[in-house]
């Protein structure tokens, strides 16, 4: 059975233009902290120099990672970046983003973004969710081991 719950309404929308060399997800976390946002949806496109992507194994409770790097003089096309972030009870942002990266035609890598470096730029929208952060924390508590 599938049930939905109204968690939040849309609050502010922040456009974040990340320049060459910016790091993900750290740059997103810095903006969330500066703006005092406790819960947000994240979407974006752009270019990436290199990335470490992960795929989660539920049975082992760990990520298997792969490093993807653009060829010299090229970029990885950030076809899609999506995810969310919640300010955890310890004051740390738990930003969970996924990406699809095109290296060449018919060569696409996708997964959880462990870390990545922007090149030449990335355009990211942070959409604040106006919800009690405690409710968002409860729903996403698996991120800090309260599952």
C-alpha positions as CSV (number, residue, x, y, z in Angstrom):
1,X,0.0,0.0,0.0
2,X,1.3,3.4,-0.9
3,X,0.4,6.4,1.3
4,X,1.4,10.0,0.9
5,X,1.7,12.7,3.4
6,X,1.8,16.5,2.9
7,X,5.1,17.3,4.4
8,X,5.8,20.8,3.2
9,X,5.0,23.6,0.9
10,X,7.5,25.3,-1.3
11,X,9.4,28.2,0.3
12,X,12.2,30.1,-1.3
13,X,13.9,29.0,-4.5
14,X,17.6,29.7,-4.7
15,X,19.5,29.7,-7.9
16,X,23.1,28.6,-7.4
17,X,25.7,29.0,-10.1
18,X,28.7,27.0,-9.3
19,X,32.0,28.0,-11.0
20,X,34.9,25.9,-12.1
21,X,36.5,24.0,-9.2
22,X,33.4,24.1,-6.9
23,X,32.9,20.8,-5.0
24,X,29.7,18.9,-4.5
25,X,27.9,18.3,-2.2
26,X,29.9,20.8,0.0
27,X,28.9,23.9,-2.0
28,X,25.3,23.0,-1.6
29,X,25.7,22.6,2.1
30,X,27.4,26.0,2.4
31,X,24.5,27.7,0.8
32,X,21.9,25.8,2.9
33,X,23.8,26.9,6.0
34,X,24.2,30.5,4.9
35,X,20.4,30.7,4.1
36,X,19.3,28.9,7.3
37,X,17.5,26.2,5.3
38,X,16.6,23.0,7.3
39,X,15.0,21.0,4.5
40,X,15.3,21.3,0.7
41,X,14.9,19.7,-2.7
42,X,17.8,20.0,-5.1
43,X,17.9,19.9,-8.9
44,X,20.6,20.9,-11.4
45,X,22.5,20.6,-14.7
46,X,25.9,21.6,-15.9
47,X,29.4,20.2,-16.3
48,X,31.7,18.1,-14.1
49,X,35.5,17.5,-14.2
50,X,35.4,14.3,-12.1
51,X,33.0,12.5,-9.8
52,X,32.9,9.7,-7.3
53,X,29.5,8.0,-7.7
54,X,28.1,5.2,-5.5
55,X,25.5,2.5,-5.7
56,X,24.1,1.3,-2.3
57,X,24.0,-2.3,-1.3
58,X,21.1,-2.7,1.2
59,X,22.2,-6.1,2.3
60,X,25.7,-4.9,3.1
61,X,24.7,-1.4,4.2
62,X,27.5,0.2,2.1
63,X,28.1,2.1,-1.1
64,X,30.2,0.6,-4.0
65,X,31.9,3.5,-5.7
66,X,33.3,4.3,-9.1
67,X,35.4,7.3,-10.1
68,X,34.6,8.9,-13.4
69,X,36.8,11.5,-15.0
70,X,36.4,13.7,-18.1
71,X,38.8,13.1,-21.0
72,X,41.5,15.8,-21.4
73,X,39.9,19.0,-22.8
74,X,36.4,17.7,-22.3
75,X,33.8,17.7,-19.5
76,X,31.3,15.2,-18.1
77,X,27.8,16.5,-19.0
78,X,25.7,16.7,-15.9
79,X,22.5,15.5,-17.5
80,X,20.6,15.5,-14.2
81,X,21.3,16.2,-10.6
82,X,18.5,15.6,-8.1
83,X,18.1,15.0,-4.4
84,X,17.3,16.6,-1.1
85,X,19.0,17.7,2.1
86,X,18.0,17.9,5.8
87,X,19.7,19.5,8.7
88,X,20.4,16.6,11.1
89,X,20.0,16.7,14.8
90,X,23.8,17.1,15.2
91,X,23.8,20.3,13.1
92,X,25.2,18.6,10.0
93,X,23.6,18.7,6.6
94,X,22.7,15.3,5.3
95,X,22.6,16.1,1.6
96,X,21.6,13.1,-0.6
97,X,22.0,13.8,-4.3
98,X,22.1,11.6,-7.4
99,X,23.5,12.4,-10.8
100,X,23.6,11.1,-14.4
101,X,26.8,12.0,-16.2
102,X,27.5,11.6,-19.9
103,X,31.1,11.0,-20.8
104,X,30.6,10.3,-24.5
105,X,27.7,9.4,-26.7
106,X,26.2,6.2,-25.3
107,X,28.4,6.3,-22.2
108,X,26.5,7.4,-19.1
109,X,27.3,7.0,-15.5
110,X,24.8,7.4,-12.7
111,X,24.5,7.1,-9.0
112,X,24.8,8.7,-5.6
113,X,27.2,11.7,-5.6
114,X,29.8,11.0,-3.0
115,X,31.9,13.9,-4.3
116,X,32.4,15.8,-7.6
117,X,34.2,18.8,-9.0
118,X,32.4,21.3,-11.3
119,X,33.8,22.2,-14.7
120,X,33.1,24.6,-16.3
121,X,29.9,25.5,-14.3
122,X,26.8,24.0,-12.8
123,X,23.3,25.5,-12.4
124,X,21.6,24.3,-9.3
125,X,18.2,25.1,-7.9
126,X,17.7,24.7,-4.2
127,X,14.0,24.6,-3.3
128,X,13.3,25.2,0.3
129,X,10.6,23.0,1.8
130,X,8.7,24.9,4.5
131,X,8.2,22.0,6.9
132,X,9.0,21.5,10.6
133,X,12.5,20.3,10.3
134,X,11.8,17.7,13.1
135,X,9.3,16.0,10.8
136,X,11.8,15.9,7.9
137,X,14.4,14.5,10.3
138,X,12.0,11.8,11.5
139,X,11.2,10.7,7.9
140,X,14.9,10.7,6.9
141,X,16.4,9.4,10.2
142,X,18.0,6.5,8.3
143,X,20.7,8.9,7.2
144,X,22.3,9.1,10.7
145,X,21.5,5.6,11.8
146,X,18.2,5.9,13.7
147,X,16.4,3.3,11.6
